Amino acid sequence: VPRPHHTCRLLSPPPSLSPTPSAPAGERIRRRRRRLTMKQLHRQPSLSKQHRPHHRASLSRSLASYLLREHRLLFVLLGFLLASSFFLLYPALAPHPISLSSSAYAATTTSAIRNPRVFSFSTANASPRRLPVGVRKKPLRVVVTGGAGFVGSHLVDKVLARGDSVIVVDNFFTGRKENVAHHLANPRFELIRHDVVEPILLEVDQIYHLACPASPVHYKFNPIKTIKTNVMGTLNMLGLAKRVGARFLLTSTSEVYGDPLEHPQKESYWGHVNPIGVRSCYDEGKRTAETLTMDYHRGAGVEVRIARIFNTYGPRMCLDDGRVVSNFVAQVCLNS
Ligand SMILES: O=c1ccn([C@@H]2O[C@H](COP(=O)(O)OP(=O)(O)O[C@H]3OC[C@@H](O)[C@H](O)[C@H]3O)[C@@H](O)[C@H]2O)c(=O)[nH]1
């Protein structure tokens, strides 16, 4: 392919070196030599002073235009290389936050989960991303299993109040629709009657897993169902968290300490649990749920939280719940 025709501009000798028409050649050379001392000869560059800047500028301009025309791709690659090496060297200037390296992330969260009391998620320390005025953060999609129960329904209130969307998954074994009836008209609220022992597929960002009968009266009613809910239900919800990349929280219980030999229990205490007692379906069920949660974290990198909830009480708790606080209140009310 013929190359585009370009004129190669010959360098014309500067006038000081060009022959003067009047004097003969020999005489001209002799004059020139007289003018130039040895010192000037060493210092004198090949071009005359008055033409050097102009001539050099035109030379560099023609060189630059030639290179740009003929080697454009080379320059693009060079620019890309320079930019990427700059942002690699100065990540803080990069347009997007640099995520923690997987090892740094695992180290931070794993060690903290062992002592949940001090657990603070690693990016919690990062400066919160500032959003321009008027730009709202995208609402999270949250599933709450057992969300029609006592603790779960209050959690649903909180999550909706912060502007996120909630899907409640509940089989209404102990939960009540009245606990969440005030949200039924909310477009950011959905209620699914489903038993977590069976898998469910939902595109969500966070999973709060509370589905399990909490009162001894209820969990002893069908102990095999209770341990299935704790094991299979937790397995299904962890599998969903891994599949959709959701953050997972397990509501565990003080019962994982069993009949503790240490008072008060620190979170690092392993407990003293009877594996074959009438309460083991709940105690061991929750311990297995915690084991599964940590194994999905260590093995599959699922982001997890474990909250060991002790005796709770408050609105929406059933008077005949059968737990200690509701028992005290019931006895006072019945003057028994
Ligand atoms: O198999 C089941 C069992 C129970 N559930 C639901 O799970 C919910 C449990 O709510 P409950 O009021 O009985 O219990 P709470 O809300 O007090 O405790 C709940 O949160 C704290 C955790 O430690 C408990 O394990 C959990 O049950 C109910 O709505 C119940 O219907 C299921 O969805 N599936």
The ligand as an SDF file (V2000), in Angstrom:
LIG
                    3D

 34 36  0  0  0  0  0  0  0  0999 V2000
  -40.0680  -24.0440   61.4030 O   0  0  0  0  0  0  0  0  0  0  0  0
  -40.3160  -22.8890   61.7510 C   0  0  0  0  0  0  0  0  0  0  0  0
  -40.4550  -22.5060   63.1100 C   0  0  0  0  0  0  0  0  0  0  0  0
  -40.7630  -21.2010   63.4500 C   0  0  0  0  0  0  0  0  0  0  0  0
  -40.9060  -20.2920   62.4690 N   0  0  0  0  0  0  0  0  0  0  0  0
  -41.2480  -18.9140   62.8070 C   0  0  0  0  0  0  0  0  0  0  0  0
  -40.1520  -18.3320   63.4940 O   0  0  0  0  0  0  0  0  0  0  0  0
  -40.6560  -17.3080   64.3470 C   0  0  0  0  0  0  0  0  0  0  0  0
  -40.0670  -17.4600   65.7260 C   0  0  0  0  0  0  0  0  0  0  0  0
  -40.5890  -16.4100   66.4920 O   0  0  0  0  0  0  0  0  0  0  0  0
  -40.8820  -16.6540   68.0370 P   0  0  0  0  0  0  0  0  0  0  0  0
  -41.7490  -15.5310   68.4860 O   0  0  0  0  0  0  0  0  0  0  0  0
  -41.3730  -18.0550   68.2900 O   0  0  0  0  0  0  0  0  0  0  0  0
  -39.4640  -16.5700   68.7100 O   0  0  0  0  0  0  0  0  0  0  0  0
  -38.6170  -15.2240   68.9820 P   0  0  0  0  0  0  0  0  0  0  0  0
  -38.9390  -14.2260   67.9330 O   0  0  0  0  0  0  0  0  0  0  0  0
  -38.7680  -14.8130   70.4010 O   0  0  0  0  0  0  0  0  0  0  0  0
  -37.1420  -15.8080   68.8100 O   0  0  0  0  0  0  0  0  0  0  0  0
  -36.5750  -15.8230   67.5430 C   0  0  0  0  0  0  0  0  0  0  0  0
  -35.5620  -14.8260   67.5140 O   0  0  0  0  0  0  0  0  0  0  0  0
  -34.5180  -15.0560   68.4880 C   0  0  0  0  0  0  0  0  0  0  0  0
  -33.8760  -16.4200   68.2530 C   0  0  0  0  0  0  0  0  0  0  0  0
  -32.8710  -16.6750   69.2240 O   0  0  0  0  0  0  0  0  0  0  0  0
  -34.9220  -17.4790   68.3070 C   0  0  0  0  0  0  0  0  0  0  0  0
  -34.3560  -18.7480   68.0600 O   0  0  0  0  0  0  0  0  0  0  0  0
  -35.9820  -17.1860   67.2680 C   0  0  0  0  0  0  0  0  0  0  0  0
  -37.0110  -18.1560   67.3560 O   0  0  0  0  0  0  0  0  0  0  0  0
  -42.1870  -17.4460   64.3400 C   0  0  0  0  0  0  0  0  0  0  0  0
  -42.7500  -16.4410   63.5610 O   0  0  0  0  0  0  0  0  0  0  0  0
  -42.4160  -18.8070   63.7420 C   0  0  0  0  0  0  0  0  0  0  0  0
  -43.6480  -18.9130   63.0760 O   0  0  0  0  0  0  0  0  0  0  0  0
  -40.7500  -20.6330   61.1510 C   0  0  0  0  0  0  0  0  0  0  0  0
  -40.8770  -19.7790   60.3030 O   0  0  0  0  0  0  0  0  0  0  0  0
  -40.4500  -21.9120   60.8130 N   0  0  0  0  0  0  0  0  0  0  0  0
  1  2  2  0
  2  3  1  0
  2 34  1  0
  3  4  2  0
  4  5  1  0
  5  6  1  0
  5 32  1  0
  6  7  1  0
  6 30  1  0
  7  8  1  0
  8  9  1  0
  8 28  1  0
  9 10  1  0
 10 11  1  0
 11 12  2  0
 11 13  1  0
 11 14  1  0
 14 15  1  0
 15 16  2  0
 15 17  1  0
 15 18  1  0
 18 19  1  0
 19 20  1  0
 19 26  1  0
 20 21  1  0
 21 22  1  0
 22 23  1  0
 22 24  1  0
 24 25  1  0
 24 26  1  0
 26 27  1  0
 28 29  1  0
 28 30  1  0
 30 31  1  0
 32 33  2  0
 32 34  1  0
M  END
$$$$
